[in-house]
Amino acid sequence: VCSSDLRRAVRRAGRLLDVLDEMKMAMLEGRDGAAALQRLSKAVREARDGTDDERLEGVLNEVDTRAAVELAKAEMSRLAA
């Protein structure tokens, strides 16, 4: 792995962790985390670009799926209210 690839991977991981922190804070403060979930989905899609690691792809797929499920649950709650 070349150093520029590693730096790029670290930046992507940092962005994902930042969005997860936003979601955590939204949940702890009782705020709607839908915007953070959407940012997480976008960050995962961007992180997936150029990834050749099957295990990382699997993790990113799981995170993206979970974010989509949480967004759908939030939408269903909003519509039911």
N, C-alpha and C positions, 0 to 999 in steps of 0.2 A: 504494500500500500504506500503510495507516494505521500509526501507530507502535505501537499495541497489537497488531496482527497481526504486525508485525515482532518485537516482544518475545516473543510467544508462539512464533513460529517459531524464534527463537534458543534459547529454553528447551527446546523439543523436540529441536533439534539437539544441544544440550548433553547431554541425557539419553541420546540415542543414542551420542554419543561416549564418555560415561562407561561405558556398558555394553560398548562395543567395547574400552575400556581394561581392563575387568574380564576380558573374554575373553582379551585379549593376556597379561595377567598369569597367568591360569590356565594358558594354554598354555606360557608360559615356565617356570612353576614345576612343570609336569607334573601339574597338577590337572585334574580333570574339569570341563569348561567347559559342561556341559549346563544348569546353572542359569542361567548368563549367557546362553546361547543362547535359553533360554525368555524371559528378561527382554528380550532384544533383540527377539524376535518380538512381545512385548507392546508394547514401546516403539514399534516400527514401526507396529503397528495403531493405537496412540494418535496417532502423528504423522500418520497418513494422514487422520484425521478433520479435516475442514475444509480440506483441501488442494485447491486448484483448478489446480495447476500440473502439466501432463501429464508433463513431464520429471522432476519430483520424484516423482510417482507411479510412474514407471518405475524410478527408483532404489530407492524403498522396496519395490517389488515384487521387485526383484532381491535386495535384502538379506533380505527375508522368505523368499524361496525358498531362498536359500543357507543361512539359519539352519535351515530345515526339513530340508534335505538333510543338514546336519551333525548335527542331532538324530537323524535316522533312521540315519545311519552309526554314531553312538555307541550307539544302541539295538541295532543288529545286532552290534556288537562285544561289547556287554555280554551279549547272549544267546548268542553263540558261546563265550564264556569259561566 
